[in-house]
C-alpha cells in the first residue's frame, strides 16, 4: 500500500494516505472506487473529483503485467515474446 501512499503524494493529497491504508485500498481496488466510497472515508468533494480523474488516467494492466505494445506478426516474433516472458517468470532458463 506504500505505492498508493506515493501516488497520493504525487497528487498532493498525502493527508489521505492513512485513510486509504486503514481501508486497505491498494492499486487493485482503486479502479473500483466511487465518489460515495471516497466520501465515506472522509475525502472532501474537490479532492474526490481529482482522485477520480487521476484513477481514470491510471494505466490498467500495463502497470501490473508486461504487455507488448504491439502484436507480434511472425512466428519468430511470437516465439521471442514467449521466451522473454518465460525468462521473466522463471528467472531464466
Buried (B, 14 or more C-beta within 10 A) or exposed (E): BEEBBEBBEEBEBEEBBEBBBEBEBEBEBBEEBEEEBBEEBEBEEEBBEBBBEBBEEEEEEEEEEEEEEEEEEEEEEEEEBEEEBEEEEEEEE
